[in-house]
């Protein structure tokens, strides 16, 4: 079963770690070059992406018997992931302090990393 596969769990952990690292790097660069508000916006955007993806990953990797149950869990987890994303952005919007271009950039970076890490892992396996 996929959820019990140690390689899949390691990949999920690598993705989440890379998303966290990307968020921190973007926030640090913003702090140095653009200021505190932009750094906090980057942390908010990256954090929203990271939390939503962490929920999705942990939910999808829990063992379950049967394809129908796995599909149902995956669909529900995707719904919660979208709700966490929208809810996180609404919470930030309530504060009226964020730099939205930076927030969206950091959020998009977490999505990019979600796809990049597995691609790089596949290339490493093929080369090795």
C-alpha positions in Angstrom: 0.0 0.0 0.0 1.3 3.4 -1.0 0.8 5.0 2.4 3.1 2.5 4.1 5.8 2.9 1.5 8.8 4.5 3.3 10.0 6.1 0.0 6.7 7.9 -0.4 6.9 9.2 3.2 10.4 10.4 2.7 9.4 12.2 -0.5 6.5 13.9 1.3 8.9 15.0 4.1 11.4 16.3 1.5 8.7 18.3 -0.2 7.5 19.8 3.0 11.1 20.6 4.1 11.8 22.2 0.7 8.6 24.2 0.9 9.6 25.5 4.4 13.2 26.3 3.3 11.9 28.1 0.2 9.5 30.2 2.3 12.3 31.1 4.8 14.7 32.0 2.0 12.1 34.3 0.3 11.2 35.9 3.6 14.9 36.5 4.4 15.5 38.0 1.0 12.5 40.2 1.5 13.7 41.3 4.9 17.1 42.3 3.6 16.0 44.0 0.3 12.4 45.1 0.9 11.5 45.3 4.6 9.6 43.8 7.4 6.1 43.9 5.8 7.3 42.1 2.7 9.1 39.5 4.8 6.0 38.8 6.9 3.9 38.6 3.8 6.3 36.0 2.4 6.1 34.0 5.6 2.3 34.3 5.5 2.0 33.1 1.8 4.6 30.4 2.2 3.1 29.3 5.5 -0.4 29.1 4.0 0.9 26.8 1.2 2.9 24.7 3.6 0.1 24.2 6.1 -2.4 23.3 3.4 0.1 20.9 1.8 1.1 19.3 5.1 -2.6 18.6 5.8 -3.0 17.1 2.4 0.1 15.0 2.7 -0.6 13.6 6.2 -4.2 12.8 5.2 -3.2 11.1 2.0 -0.5 9.0 3.6 -2.7 7.5 6.3 -3.3 3.8 5.6 -6.7 2.9 4.4 -8.1 -0.3 2.8 -9.8 -0.1 -0.6 -9.6 2.2 -3.5 -12.9 3.8 -2.9 -11.9 4.8 0.7 -8.6 6.2 -0.6 -10.3 8.2 -3.3 -12.8 9.6 -0.8 -10.1 10.5 1.6 -8.1 12.2 -1.2 -11.0 14.2 -2.4 -11.9 15.3 1.1 -8.3 16.2 1.9 -8.2 18.3 -1.3 -11.3 20.1 -0.2 -9.8 20.9 3.2 -6.6 22.0 1.5 -8.5 24.5 -0.6 -10.5 25.7 2.5 -7.2 26.1 4.5 -5.7 28.1 1.6 -8.8 30.4 1.2 -9.2 30.7 4.9 -5.6 31.6 5.5 -5.7 34.3 2.8 -8.9 35.7 4.2 -7.4 35.9 7.7 -4.4 37.8 6.2 -6.7 40.1 4.2 -8.6 41.0 7.4 -5.4 42.5 8.8 -4.9 44.8 5.8 -1.1 44.8 6.3 0.1 42.3 3.7 2.0 42.9 0.5 -0.1 40.7 -1.8 2.3 40.4 -4.6 4.9 39.0 -2.2 2.4 36.8 -0.4 1.2 35.3 -3.7 4.8 34.9 -4.9 5.7 32.9 -1.8 2.5 30.9 -2.0 3.2 30.1 -5.7 6.8 29.1 -4.8 5.4 26.4 -2.4 3.3 25.0 -5.3 6.3 25.1 -7.6 8.4 23.2 -5.0 5.6 20.6 -4.7 6.2 19.7 -8.3 10.0 20.3 -8.5 11.1 18.0 -5.7 9.7 14.8 -7.2 11.0 15.7 -10.7 14.5 16.2 -9.3 14.2 13.0 -7.4 13.3 11.1 -10.6 16.2 12.6 -12.5 18.6 11.7 -9.7 17.3 8.1 -9.7 17.7 7.8 -13.5 21.2 9.3 -13.4 22.3 7.0 -10.5 
